[in-house]
Amino acid sequence: MTPAAGTTPVRITVNGAVHDVEGAALDAPLLYVLRNDLELNGPKYGCGLGECGACTVLVDGVAARSCVVPLGHVLERDITTLEGLCRGDRPGPVQQAFIDEQAAQCGYCLNGMVMTVEALLRRDPCPSDETLRRELHYNLCRCGTHLEILCAARLAARHRR
Amino acid sequence: MPQGVMPQGVMAGAVLRPPALTWNGTAYTGPIMAGLDVVAAERLPGVLRVVTLGNFVGVVALTSVHAQDALARLAPQWQPRPMPLAGEGAVLRAGSRTYSWPVPSDADATWALAWVREGRVDVWTATPAPAGLALELADLLALTVDAVRVHGNGKLSDDVKGGSNDCDDFQRDGMRHDGLRSDGIRGDSVRGNVMRDQGTQRGLGVWDAAADAALLSQAVGRPVRVACAGGAPAASTQIAVGATLHPAGPSRHVTVDTDRVPWRRPSLARLLSHESPVVRVGPAIDMPYQVDGIAIFSPGRIDVPIPQISTDDIVHANVFAAESFIDELARDQGVSPVDFRLARIDHPRSVRVIRDVARRAQWGANLDASDDVRRGRGFAFVSQPDAAGEPAQSVAAWVVDVAVDPDGGVSVTRVVAGQESATMSAPPLEGTPVHASDRTQIGTQLETRVRQAAQRMIQTPPTFDTDTSLPDEAAHLPIVPMAVDVTQSGPASASPGDLGWRPAIDAPAAAAIANAIFDATGVRLRSPPFQTLGNRRLLATRPENKARAWTAVLAGGLGLAAAGLLAASPWRSAIPPAVFDPGLYSEQAIERGRRVAAAGDCVVCHTAPGGVPNVGGLALDTPFGTIYSTNITPDRNTGIGAWSLPAFERAMREGIHRDGRHLYPAFPYTSFAKMSDGDIQSLYAYLMTREPVAYTPPATALAFPYNVRGVMAGWNTLFLDRGVYQPDPTQSLAWNRGAYLVQGAGHCGACHTPRNPLGAEKRGMADFLAGGTAEGWEAPALNGRSRSPLPWTETDFFQYLRTGYSARHGVAAGPMAPVVQSMAALPDADIAAMSTYLVSLQAEPDVKREVLTVTQLEQRGNDRADLLHGLGARLYQGACAVCHDPGQGPASQAARPSLALATSLHSDSPDNLLQVILQGIQSPAHPDLGVMPGYADVLDDVQIEALALYLQQRHTDSAAPWTGVRDRARELRAGHAPAR
């Protein structure tokens, strides 16, 4: 019972702004709409199956892998992308922590790392190391910067306090 | 914070209740929390905290799905309390009787949100009694009332909004309750001009949800939202009345003890989190028989279920129990019930009222008797205490005459009632001065109230095909012939404006009628209302009436024979086209039809993928060929627009098209035949008032011999059971409602019951819902043959059917997901009823079989995983673990179904596992569950086989690993999946 694509604009709220997306099917992955229609390129296309985490965004403040979230499931939700963490022209605290700790190698996974840490800190401001590892367990980084990423996450938690 | 602005970052709360909720009127007396696996629950991604306070256990998590996951892993150990000392209790029970009182279902699903911070609490909820709730929360959180603010959440249901008087009354009730409690005065028991408000029932669910949310929010310092499911099935509360006839004393020395419960119980959160008594409240009614050795024991020894019933119901239930019991004592001793009471009461006002009513009713005079109708007369009395401790402030007495026909039908032919109060301070229209000229009006209102109270007891109660959540037409009772004679008197000083009714006036109704029925028939009914199927059977004399029974059998037999001939006929006549007249059907009938359609999931089969709802065209693969569903919109040419009700009903019950041709049983008319006439008519009204859509779906063309539709006539003779669902009188109304929905409109058996070689559902209870197939998926057994690693409970069924997800069993996938979506239109009460029925089909617990906890099952899988390596393990880590590994991974919006619990892994067939790996779950039963990607394009058959066998090895004890998985994956992938 999926309505045909493009009949009516689809309204979603991203980073506090309301967008009417033309020509989008409700079963289209949210990631495609964010990148292609709204030109928000913070979330990355990795595996397309929700396995790697590069496409992570926040839906109502909770981490979601946008490559497997249909557009139709987020109509009444608040979506936050990496761009939405910035404070004006400056990076947000979690982003700054990743910069400070030089946690990037190629950087492709970093959107997912930053967004997952952001989501965790929103509900648990002082996570234990075990909690951090558990939370990031399935965010894949092929460059091997996991240790730096953990340092950045700890720093972000300290900044937040 | 301005009123109505909800906080951000709200967490979801859920609570775990003890297996038995009992109290003694002041404190919780049920099982004690003795152990909890907090670590297992808190380790889950998305779970913030497990909160335990005494016997209160709750979870705070990101979403309600996470909270349910956490609850499922708590593995609580409840320790029963030591039994109370035998001695006195045993003596008390020597001459006891137990009566039950019906408790209506809590129909509304609702929620409450609480935020405790900086020494105050804000609560958003739909309570009709904000003042009472504020007092309760202040007590619960040890705050002052000023620190509690209750905001409406804009979700008040219509009848609450409409009945502003109810809301006001409810608030006053709450305030009075507070006065009672803080003063410690027993029994300022009189509520004002309050009709029996359904709001009180609705209030209790919200009351508990708000208290749960507040307690959880206080523990975690975050705003917490708790949903309370409505639809607790209608039940009854038991009221035990005990008496001891003291052998040593004079023969009339009697001790009476009822279970007494306070006016309003505290919230469950307060009862469970406090060890010490939390309330000091007097009894709901006064037992007035105190003279000559009848003593009243205080409550406290007897543990009773924590009531889910309104204050009025508590009073009425107690009066019913006590006054029936007194009547039984009197009749056992061969004494007139009126004399029996008069001999034991010395309170002047009570004596005056009893004598007056008995005189006016000509108590003791003979009743007319006729051959057919048995007549009887009954008496009952109530006394409500006042604040000053005087035994009876407000008393009322009833004499009722009843007539009982041979079929057990009861009618009340006359009521004589009287009441007297010390102070008449509750005028019928609060705030409105009542003038002397209004006395007549007051008298009329009083009479109406008495009449309604009597009628409520003898009206036909809801049956299995009543949708109890629809506006109740029974609320507008028809006037039936019944002579009513009511008087009331007050103190000489009372001014006319002070006169009005007191709640006492209708309290004796149930007992008076039961006592009259006993007088007429010698049958003692201890559970109103008196016209339930079970009660009618007790009263009927006709079953022995052989002639009538024979006639019925004969007529039925002839009918069956005729029907058999008809069914066997391969040619049936066409029913001429008709024009639908929408004026014949009420809005309510159409709304009822909408729910019947939802229960029947019509739209699921009558809609092609991506197509317009109900225009048909879905291809149904059967072993006999592909059948296309038809257009059931009211288009005259391509749909059912020209169908008359008889044509529609014939199709539903016999599987005959309007034009006379036989339909194939892919259309489950064998189930629909069980539907009641009312439901079929409503469904017809609903479908015929939809938008007509002209569309001709592909024609069904089966191969010979199945293309000869006349063959179906023979099939029907063999396999079509005619006849509407027959309720089982030994089961509850909820059970019967559930059985009716499951067997009838819901046609669960169409997929879940195995079929014979001719495509008919196998017969017999052992095969019913024993597991079947649907569209290339296995429909698992729902009865005792279920292979689920954990036994299904009623709560499991409810959550699964309501949300498509059970934390203990998994998610609805494949053809089941749209079924859950369709059932979203059904009220909670219906889902609860189906759960009640389905759980009754489960096997008796096998004591030899060890049932592991969720955590043990997952741990077992993890231990084995350490030993499993290779392709399957690697694929699992890469593709599945992020969402399915217990305890690892990010907390996300989606559900994280635990594969250790998945029914599909424990099946003999890998079909469902393969289907879900290949297709994923693109359209989940509920959006909150999230989507699973399909791996058909990513994994080849070899990889899928490796993954499936890895999961089976890791999570099951199966002695026989699946074979031929690779070939099966190829078949299912191609979409050609002959059932195996």
Interface residues (C-beta under 8 A of the other chain):
Chain A: M1 T2 A4 D27 G48 L49 G50 E51 G53 T56 V59 D60 G61 V62 A63 A64 R65 V68 V69 P70 G72 H73 T116 A119 L120 R122 R123 D124 R134 E135 L136 H137 Y138 N139
Chain B: Q8 G9 M11 P45 G46 L48 L62 T63 T607 G610 G611 P613 G878 A879 A881 V882 C883 D885 G887 Q888 G889 P890 A891 S892 Q893 A894 Q922 P927 G930 V931 M932 P933 Y935 V938
